[in-house]
């Protein structure tokens, strides 16, 4: 497991490896520091499917809650090529062991996803 903190941009970064519950617990303080802030979250999967749309697992939003095992985002924008600013209507929770990266992110930033 690798954690990086570079110029307060990359707050949490995990390389592809199997994580134990103990390792996930050690990541919680880093992520809890970001509650209430806008972030970009990348998940481990190569692609996801919601509402019949297939997309890369890249999300932006504000961290509302961090619990043991889960991170919850509100005002979530799913970065889909055909709808790059689709805001999901409800909060989304992600299992922390599937998160490969969390970084502060300005929600007004245009992020090309192709």
Backbone torsions as a table, in degrees:
resi	resn	phi	psi	omega
1	UNK	NA	136.3	178.8
2	UNK	-123.8	138.0	174.3
3	UNK	-122.3	135.9	-179.7
4	UNK	-128.1	148.1	173.0
5	UNK	-141.0	99.0	-177.0
6	UNK	-116.7	115.3	177.8
7	UNK	48.1	34.0	-179.2
8	UNK	55.7	26.2	176.2
9	UNK	-98.0	-56.1	178.8
10	UNK	-92.4	114.9	-177.2
11	UNK	-97.6	-33.3	-174.5
12	UNK	-149.3	130.0	179.5
13	UNK	-146.8	128.0	-178.8
14	UNK	-125.2	127.0	176.4
15	UNK	-76.6	162.2	-180.0
16	UNK	-64.1	104.6	174.9
17	UNK	-160.2	158.4	-179.8
18	UNK	-77.3	129.3	-177.8
19	UNK	-106.4	145.2	175.0
20	UNK	-94.2	165.8	176.9
21	UNK	-59.1	-35.9	-179.8
22	UNK	-63.6	-40.7	178.9
23	UNK	-65.4	-39.6	179.2
24	UNK	-64.6	-38.2	178.6
25	UNK	-62.1	-34.3	-179.4
26	UNK	-72.7	-18.8	178.4
27	UNK	-81.9	-20.1	-174.3
28	UNK	-56.2	-46.2	-179.3
29	UNK	-59.2	-36.7	178.8
30	UNK	-64.4	-42.5	-178.3
31	UNK	-75.6	-37.1	180.0
32	UNK	-61.4	-28.0	176.7
33	UNK	-61.1	-20.4	-175.2
34	UNK	-97.1	3.4	-179.9
35	UNK	-57.5	130.4	-179.0
36	UNK	89.9	-5.4	-179.1
37	UNK	-103.0	154.6	175.9
38	UNK	-79.9	132.5	-176.7
39	UNK	-137.6	164.5	170.0
40	UNK	-111.9	130.3	-178.7
41	UNK	-120.9	131.7	176.5
42	UNK	-118.6	131.3	-179.9
43	UNK	-99.6	165.5	-174.7
44	UNK	-69.4	-29.9	-175.8
45	UNK	-65.1	152.8	177.1
46	UNK	-77.4	-34.3	176.6
47	UNK	-155.5	155.2	179.0
48	UNK	-127.6	168.5	178.5
49	UNK	-137.1	120.2	174.5
50	UNK	-133.8	133.6	177.3
51	UNK	55.7	34.5	178.1
52	UNK	78.2	3.6	179.5
53	UNK	-105.7	130.1	176.1
54	UNK	-95.9	135.4	-175.5
55	UNK	-153.6	166.2	176.2
56	UNK	-78.0	149.9	-174.4
57	UNK	-80.2	63.9	179.7
58	UNK	-119.8	124.2	-176.8
59	UNK	-132.0	147.1	169.2
60	UNK	-123.7	153.3	179.2
61	UNK	169.2	-175.7	-179.6
62	UNK	-104.5	132.1	178.6
63	UNK	-71.7	121.0	179.5
64	UNK	-97.4	-34.8	-175.0
65	UNK	-156.8	143.8	173.2
66	UNK	-128.7	119.3	178.1
67	UNK	-121.4	173.3	177.7
68	UNK	-64.5	111.9	177.2
69	UNK	100.6	-18.7	-176.2
70	UNK	-139.7	150.1	172.0
71	UNK	-122.8	132.2	-178.1
72	UNK	-114.5	127.7	177.8
73	UNK	-109.9	145.7	171.6
74	UNK	-118.6	163.9	-176.5
75	UNK	52.9	45.1	-173.7
76	UNK	-77.4	128.8	172.5
77	UNK	-108.5	122.4	177.9
78	UNK	-91.2	125.0	-176.5
79	UNK	-84.5	88.7	178.0
80	UNK	-107.0	141.2	-179.2
81	UNK	-58.0	-38.4	-177.1
82	UNK	-88.2	-7.7	176.7
83	UNK	-152.0	72.7	-171.4
84	UNK	-65.2	-13.3	-179.4
85	UNK	-121.0	30.3	179.2
86	UNK	-69.0	116.5	178.9
87	UNK	-94.7	120.9	-179.2
88	UNK	-68.8	137.0	-171.6
89	UNK	-73.1	-14.4	-179.1
90	UNK	-130.4	163.0	173.9
91	UNK	-61.2	150.3	177.7
92	UNK	-120.2	137.2	176.2
93	UNK	-112.0	138.7	-179.2
94	UNK	-123.4	138.9	174.3
95	UNK	-68.5	130.5	-175.9
96	UNK	-60.2	-32.7	-178.7
97	UNK	-68.5	-14.2	177.1
98	UNK	-95.2	-6.6	-179.7
99	UNK	-84.7	125.5	177.8
100	UNK	-103.0	-15.5	178.4
101	UNK	-162.3	141.1	174.2
102	UNK	-136.4	130.1	178.2
103	UNK	-145.4	151.0	174.9
104	UNK	-61.2	144.6	-174.3
105	UNK	-153.1	132.5	175.9
106	UNK	-78.7	118.8	-176.1
107	UNK	-64.0	-15.4	178.3
108	UNK	-83.1	-9.4	-179.4
109	UNK	-69.4	132.7	176.3
110	UNK	-86.4	123.3	-177.9
111	UNK	-116.7	107.5	-179.6
112	UNK	-68.3	126.3	178.5
113	UNK	-123.5	108.9	178.6
114	UNK	-131.2	NA	NA
